[in-house]
Amino acid sequence: MQIAKLGLQLLCLVSLCFLSADRLDGQVDRTEGSGKRVLLTVLEGPIGPATVHHVERVLRYSKDQPTEAVVLKLNTPGGLADAMREIISEILVSPVPVITYVAPPGAHAASAGTYILYASHVAAMAPGTNLGAATPVAIGGLPEGFPGQPPKDPEKDGEEAAEETPADPLAPKDAMTAKATNDAVALIRSLAEIHGRNADWAESAVRQAKSLSAVQALELDVIDLIAADLDALMRDVDGRSVVMGETTERLATKGLPVELVEMDVVTRILSVLSNPNVALVLMMMGIYGLIFEFWNPGAVVPGVVGAICLTLGLYALNQLPLNYAGLALLGLGVAFMVAEAFSPSFGVLGVGGIVAFSIGAAMLVDTDVPAYRISWWLIATMALLSASVLAVLLGYTIRTYRRQPVSGSARMLGAEARVLDWSGGAGFVWVEGERWQAQGPPGLQPGGNVRVRGIDGLTLIVEADVRDGPEPTGGG
């Protein structure tokens, strides 16, 4: 009972952490005062569900406070297409101007980061940064131009046209890739048109995966300015007009305090859970925990831990772009392994389950973004762990199969018995604490030992025990 209470307290504690997270670690400094401020938040690493949650929270907070602008300090290699589109939607409907600042020097806004930069009301970069390669890798590859598109104007893009090759290795290989590429082009061109930025280069960043340095981006009208640091950014954007829906607003950021908004507990937990490797480990821990609980009813701890891990694993997978065929294979593999544990098939179901689990895990996440792919090392480790558990189960099954029966008439076979009385080929023997009628070879003596080799109804068929034979006599 004490263990059960401890498990319930642990579950309640985890739930309270989720429910009260906004009031704990990630709470921003809500200083009193009516003066405006600039909110700053840092977006580093792959764009995913945690990034969406954090941006939504920051923009929601900006509506409740006197905020002049929100600065997204960006450094990302790209990320999930769905997460990118959600962030773009939040930026476009934000009543507060959003400034995306690619920094520090050495940072980049690749793939999804380029779209976010184009969607922002002000696009800025630090010296030594770059952007581009805006083809979402989730659509498969980096296509460049697709068959049938109009040829480029040599006068307009002389150097780019000279670099083109007749056989383009990055051209879309199928209709689905071409459709996805065109969709991405339409999105980034529409964002460029909203803020009056270079739409032609944006299209080449998608079709040809082109990149630019900060200086080149400013020259081609891809970004609005280059700022060495945050203070320079605040000075340079001061007085700049930005398009806010159907109206135009003038920024007044010079001298305003800058407030840093960090990730809250929920976002940090989500950033960990949105890693598909963590999600897979949690799922397997949950499944094995429940299996051990079913094997040992009343243990409680494996069941409680397993239920929590399985719930967190399923929640994490729900945040990711899943391949449902991979999810079905993963579930089928787990079902086979569980069936092997409770209905031993001498390894047939277990081996099939491991194969299905490995293939399903490899197919589970439907994206080519490296940060959101399941590691092959993890898949191999999980498969070996499952194989080890299967080997233990199989050995236990084989030992159980070979074990001497402990009940029924079969347990009498091979048992030793003592002759009570014997006449001819029949008599009575004492075995397993009972007196039995028996048949066997003639000449058995009362008190001698015999062994049961068969049962005929209520009569035992016995034979002389070779260990109880007469001692050999020596020659004279």
C-alpha positions, 0 to 999 in steps of 0.5 A: 500500500505504501508503494501504491501511495508513493506512485500516486504521489509521483503522478500527482507531482508530475501533473502539478508541474505541468499545470503550474509551469507557467507560474514557476521557472519560466515566468517573466519579470512583470515589473510595474510601470506603464512604459513600453518595452521590447521583449526579447526571446532566443530561438536556437536549434531545430524548429519544432513543437516546443518552439511553437509553444514558446513563440505563442506564449511570448506573443500572447504575453506581448498583448497583455503588456505595453510592448513596442516590439518583439525580437526573435533572436534566431539561430536554426538549421531548420525544422518541421514544416508544420511547426514553421507554418504555425509560427508564421501564422502567429507572426502574421496575426500578431498586433505587436511588430515582430523583429527577427534578428539572426545572431550572434555572428556565425548563426544561420537561418536555414530552411524554416528559419528563412521563412520565419525571417521573411514573415517578420515585420523587420528582418535583421542579421548580424555580421557573419551570419547567413540564410537560405537553403529554404527547401523544406527537407521534409518534402524530400531532397533539395529540388532546383527548378522544375521542368517547364518553368520559364527560363531566367533572364540572363540580364537579370540573373547573369551569374546565376544563369551562367552557373546553371547546368543542363542536367540539374541534379536537384530537379524534383524526381516525382510529381509529389515533390514538385507539388510540395516545392511549388507550395513552398515557393508560393508561401515564401513569395507571398511573405516577400510580397507582404513586406516588399522583399526580394521574392525572386531570390526567395524562390531560388532559395526554395528551388535551388537551395541557395544561401546568402551572407548578411551583406549579400542579403542586404544588397539583394533586398532580402533583409532590412538591415545589418546590426552588430548587436542588440543595442545597434538593432534598437537604434537602427529600427527606431523610426522605421515603418512596418506593415501591420495588416492593413495599416502601417506603424512607426517603431519607436524603440530607441532607449526602451528597456529590453526584457528577456523572456525565457522558456517556461517549464512546459516548453522545456519539458516539451522540447525534451519530449519532442525528441523522437528518440526520447519518445521511443524510449519512454514508450518502450519503458512504459510497455515493459513496465506494464508487462512486468506488472502483469507478470507480478500482479501487485508489484505496483511500481512497474505499473505506475512507472510504465503508465506514466512513461507510456502516456508521456511517450504517446503525448510526445509522438502526438507532437511529431509528424508520424508515418502511420504505417510505421506506427502500425508496424511498431504497435504490431511488433510490441503486440507480438512481443507481449503475446510471446511473453504470455503465450509462448510460441518458442520464439516465432512471435518474438522474432516477428515482433522484433523485426516489425518493431525495428522496421516500424521505428525506422519509419515512425517519424515522417520527416528527413530533418536530422534532428527529428529522425530516430537514431539507428543506434537507438533502434538497434539497442532497443532491438537487442534489448527486446531480443535479450528479453525474448531469449530469457523468455524462450529459455524459461519456456524450454525449461518449463517444457522439459520439467518433470510434471508435478501433478496428474498421472504423468508425474508417476512416470519414472518414479521409484517404488518399493515392492510390498509383496510379489507373486509371479508377474504381479503384486503391490508396490509403495510409491508417492505415499500410496499403495498401488497394484503393479505388474512387472517381471517375475522374481521381484522380492518384497522390499526391493526397488522398482521404477514406474515405466507406465500406467494402465488404468489403476495398475502401474507397469514397473521394471526392476531398478538397475541400481537395486540389482544384486551385487556382482560376485568375484570369481574364485 
